[in-house]
Amino acid sequence: PSILAPCPCLDPTLVCVPPRSAHAGAGRLELSGSTNGAADDCRDAWASEGLLVVIRTGTESGTELQAWTPGSELRGAPLWTQKLAPEAEVEDQARDESGAGSLPLLPGACAYVSPQPPFSRTLVPELRARRLELGAEHVLLLCAAGQVFSWGGGRHGQLGHGTLEAELEPRLLEALQGLPMAEVAAGGWHSVCVSETGDIYIWGWNESGQLALPARNLAEDKKIFTEEGLNEDGSEVNRLSGAEDGAPAPFISVQPFPALLDLPLGSDVVKASCGSRHTAVVTRTGELYTWGWGKYGQLGHKDSTSVDQPCLVEYFVEKQLQVKTVTCGPWNTYVFAVEKEKT
């Protein structure tokens, strides 16, 4: 199947299509949207607002990491290149086969790509990184043992350590220690992880309901706010008048600790992805739930309404499609789905 990856700045789409070349695991990268371009012999691709990074085989120096500006249309010379060591190539192929590890985590799992200089940043081998995700100001890392580390900016609680302080080095998320995780996802300023048993944990900024917690912005047009304070777990809470029972109803703007989130019907989750201010998850039975900011229709609910609770995307149910995976761009969502088997 094709692989879709969003490119935030220019709104093109990166599509890795099945290969015609003789290089194992390589395909053709096509860039479409506000800019167009293509390149053969591509094994993986990742894009930020100002950087497009590609792993290419079959170059004169072997397998190579190349960085381009998104507007370059993959023509001319890349911004910079880095030859991959042979042992890293072997590890990269093994990761491709297992489905674990991809850009921005570099082959060998000892470095990752950053959209800001230095573009290649080292990781200590002891972290044994399995997956790495970049937010607007923070980094999430899932290690081979299923533990989560975070670092970078923390002003919106996106690091999950219970404070709004930044962390210069990878720090273990103690709140999740002992709970093996299978997935991590970083939004602009929020974070999500999925446990091996299918539970969702979510934390960070809730400005648009992207944490599936009561959001101030979504209630602002209808209610008047009366109180502010803190929960026992340190999350920022405001209260608004007009609750059904007459008491002030709370909303949460920042959640600095991981919070357990239950989907309707108690569904287990296998995949998660975050946009700048929206979240999408795929259940074990192939359903898609989305929530958060919906101004550009990125939630898939046939409108541009933002929601602060998980909502089933009915389109795939109506079309008898089973969702396999989801990838969020900052303001859009890509889904890979197949027809359900007839019983």
Disulfide bonds with the S-S distance in Angstrom:
none
